[in-house]
Amino acid sequence: MSVSQITTHVLDSTVGRPAEGVEVELSAREGDGWLVIGTGATDVDGRAKQLGPEQVPVGEYRLRFDTGSWFAARGTETFYPEVQLTFLVVEEGRHYHVPLLLSPFAYSTYRGS
């Protein structure tokens, strides 16, 4: 079995700072559905530590960010109540870092290092 590590962080691009307190869920593709393998919230640096297993096998994964609750807690309207990012872990032993840059009416992501 091939194994890799998945990490994420969230940056609030409207203020240029880490987004603390965003709830994040990590799921793995299982057949025709998804199996939640980890949950957590971003810390003061915008990072979700201990989100899931330390190592995951090669496969298809999804990160779901509860952006609606996070913006609501700040009294900010948002167009996206959640953001879901689906990606492939294709190489064993690699670190897959999947950041989210967030604002109330836009978001972007990239394959980090």
N, C-alpha and C positions, 0 to 999 in steps of 0.2 A: 504494500500500500504506500502510495506517495503522500507526503505530508507537506503543508505550507502553513504560514501564519497570516492572519488577516487583521489589520488595524484600520482605524479611521480617526478623523478629527473634523470639527466643524468650526468654520470661521464666519463671524457675522460681518459681511462685507459692507454693511451700511455704516458701521462704526469702526471697522478695521481692528476688531478684537476677537479673541476666542469666544465661542458661544457656549457658555456654561449652562448645564441643566437640560440639554436636549436629550430626550429619551431615544435610544437606538436599539434596534432588534436585528440580529443576524440569523438568517435562515439558510438552509441547504436544500437544494432540489432533491426530492425523494419521489421517484415515479412521476406521476402527473401533478403532484402538489409540492408543498414546502413544509419543512420541519424546522421549527425555531430551535436553534442550538445555543443561543446566548442573548442576553438583554443587559442593558446598562444605561447609564446617563453620562454625558460629557462632563468632565471635571473643569476646574478653573482655567486650565490650558486648552479647553475645547476637545480634549481627548477622551475617548471611551475605553478605559482600561479594563482588562478582564472581561471583555465583551462576550467571548465564547471560549471554546477550547483553545489551548495554546497552539495546537497543531490540527489542521484539517486536511482531509484527503483532496486530491485533484477532483474538481467538479464545478457545478454551477451554484452560485451563492447570491444572496440578496441582502442588502442593508436597507432597513426601513427607518426613517427619521421622523419623529412626531413633531413636525415643524409648527403645526397649527396650535398645539397646546403651548409650545414654547413662546410663540409670538403673542398668543392670548394673555399669557402671564405677564407680558410687558405692555399690554394695552395697545398692541399694534395689529392692524388688519393685515392679513396675508391672503394671497391668491392660492397658495399651495398648502393644504392642511397636512400633507405628508409628502415626503420624497422617498421614492424607492429606486435603488440603484442595483441592477442585476449585472453580474460580471462572472467571468470564468477564471478559475484557478487551473492553470494548464501545465505548470512546471513544478516538480517536486522540490521541496526545501527552500522555496522562495518566500520572501516577505511581500505580501500584497497590501499596500497602503492605499486606501480609497477616501480621499478628503472630500468634504462638501463645503463649497463657498455659498453662503446663504444671504439673501435679502428678502424683503416681504413679497416681491413680485418677480423674482428671478432666482435661479440657482445654477451652479456649474460644478463640475467634478472633473477629475483626471486621475490617471494612474500615478500615484506618488511613489516615493522611494523610502 
